Amino acid sequence: MATPTDEVEFEQMLLSRHGLQSPGARFAGRVLDKSAYILLSRIRLQGPMSIGELSEAFDLDASTLNRQTGAAMRAGLVERIADPAGGMARKFRTTPLGEEMLERDRVQNIRSLDAVMADWTDAEIAAFAAQLRRFNAGIERLGGRVWPRPEQQPAGGPVSS
């Protein structure tokens, strides 16, 4: 007999499999891949980050982050800068192109979600969002890695220029 947790596991597996982008949305190779989308999203929320900070945030080894940030640099999505706080490590920040592509993909994802949930009420969507936040917060608590949320940013958000 399936338990509720068995059902959550199955549905989470399906959710991770589904892509929000429709096949027609991938044009001219300009849609971000999953790792670039997540990398840019984190830097947008937190501000410039070093390889060490990214490694800690994502629980990935430095070589993996070096490959991801290298690909993002070659694509013009991020750039290396001196630590704004004066530290020794160089940091990555998003470029205007990276911000533009991230925002375009985010808007497309929201449109896709709007289509998926077209017959949902605003209250149902808000309840689902609250449950997803609670689910993710539990994962973050167990992993010891809290993902910053947009509303946790100071007015104006981090400076990325």
C-alpha positions in Angstrom: 0.0 0.0 0.0 1.3 3.4 -1.0 1.9 5.9 1.8 1.4 9.6 1.4 5.2 9.9 1.3 5.4 7.3 -1.5 3.0 9.5 -3.4 5.1 12.7 -2.7 8.2 10.9 -3.9 6.6 9.8 -7.1 5.1 13.2 -7.9 8.4 15.0 -7.0 10.2 12.6 -9.5 7.7 13.6 -12.2 8.0 17.3 -11.3 11.8 17.1 -11.7 11.3 15.4 -15.1 8.9 17.9 -16.6 10.3 21.0 -18.2 8.4 24.2 -18.2 9.7 25.4 -21.5 7.5 24.4 -24.5 9.5 22.9 -27.4 8.9 26.0 -29.5 10.4 28.2 -26.8 14.0 27.1 -27.5 15.1 29.4 -30.2 18.6 30.2 -31.5 20.2 28.4 -28.6 19.4 31.4 -26.3 17.4 29.6 -23.7 19.5 29.0 -20.6 20.2 25.5 -19.5 19.1 24.4 -16.1 22.5 24.8 -14.4 22.9 28.4 -15.8 19.4 29.3 -14.8 20.0 28.2 -11.2 23.5 29.8 -11.1 22.2 33.1 -12.3 19.2 33.0 -10.1 21.4 32.5 -7.0 23.8 35.3 -7.9 20.8 37.6 -8.6 19.4 36.9 -5.2 22.7 37.0 -3.2 24.9 39.3 -5.2 28.5 38.5 -6.4 29.8 35.1 -5.2 33.1 33.3 -5.2 33.7 29.7 -6.3 33.9 28.8 -2.6 30.6 30.5 -1.8 28.9 28.9 -4.8 30.4 25.5 -3.8 29.0 25.9 -0.3 25.6 27.2 -1.6 25.1 24.3 -4.1 27.0 21.6 -2.2 29.1 21.0 -5.4 32.8 20.6 -5.7 34.9 23.5 -7.0 35.7 21.7 -10.3 32.0 21.4 -11.1 31.5 25.1 -10.3 34.5 26.0 -12.4 33.0 24.3 -15.4 29.6 25.9 -14.9 31.0 29.4 -14.3 33.5 28.9 -17.2 30.6 28.1 -19.5 28.6 31.0 -18.2 31.6 33.3 -18.7 32.1 32.1 -22.3 28.4 32.7 -23.0 28.7 36.3 -21.6 26.3 35.5 -18.7 28.7 36.2 -15.8 31.9 38.1 -15.3 34.7 37.9 -12.7 35.2 40.9 -10.5 37.2 41.9 -7.5 35.4 41.2 -4.2 33.3 44.3 -3.6 34.0 43.8 0.2 37.8 43.8 -0.5 38.4 40.1 0.1 41.1 38.2 -1.8 38.8 35.9 -3.8 37.4 37.1 -7.1 33.7 36.8 -7.4 31.2 36.3 -10.2 28.4 38.6 -11.0 25.8 38.5 -13.7 26.3 40.6 -16.8 23.5 42.7 -18.4 23.1 39.8 -21.0 22.9 37.3 -18.1 20.2 39.4 -16.4 18.3 39.8 -19.6 18.4 36.1 -20.4 17.5 35.1 -16.9 14.6 37.4 -16.8 13.4 36.3 -20.2 13.5 32.6 -19.1 11.8 33.5 -15.8 9.0 35.2 -17.6 8.6 32.2 -20.0 8.5 29.9 -17.0 5.8 32.0 -15.3 3.8 31.9 -18.6 4.1 28.1 -18.7 3.0 27.8 -15.1 0.1 30.1 -15.8 -0.9 27.8 -18.7 -0.6 24.7 -16.5 -2.6 26.2 -13.7 -5.1 28.1 -16.0 -8.1 26.5 -14.2 -6.7 27.0 -10.7 -8.0 29.9 -8.5 -5.5 32.4 -7.1 -6.1 30.9 -3.7 -5.2 27.4 -4.9 -2.0 28.7 -6.5 -1.1 30.5 -3.3 -1.7 27.4 -1.2 0.4 25.3 -3.6 3.2 27.9 -3.5 3.1 27.9 0.3 3.3 24.1 0.4 6.2 24.1 -2.1 8.0 26.7 0.1 7.5 24.6 3.2 8.7 21.5 1.3 11.8 23.3 0.1 12.5 24.8 3.5 12.5 21.3 5.0 15.0 20.2 2.4 17.1 23.3 3.1 16.9 22.7 6.9 18.1 19.1 6.6 20.9 20.1 4.2 21.9 23.2 6.2 21.8 25.3 3.1 19.1 27.9 3.0 18.2 29.4 -0.4 17.6 33.1 -0.2 14.1 34.2 -1.1 13.4 37.4 -3.0 11.5 39.0 -0.1 14.6 38.5 2.1 16.5 41.0 0.0 17.0 44.6 1.1 15.0 47.3 -0.8 16.5 47.4 -4.3 18.1 43.9 -4.0 21.8 43.2 -4.3 23.9 45.5 -6.4 25.1 43.6 -9.4 26.7 46.3 -11.5 
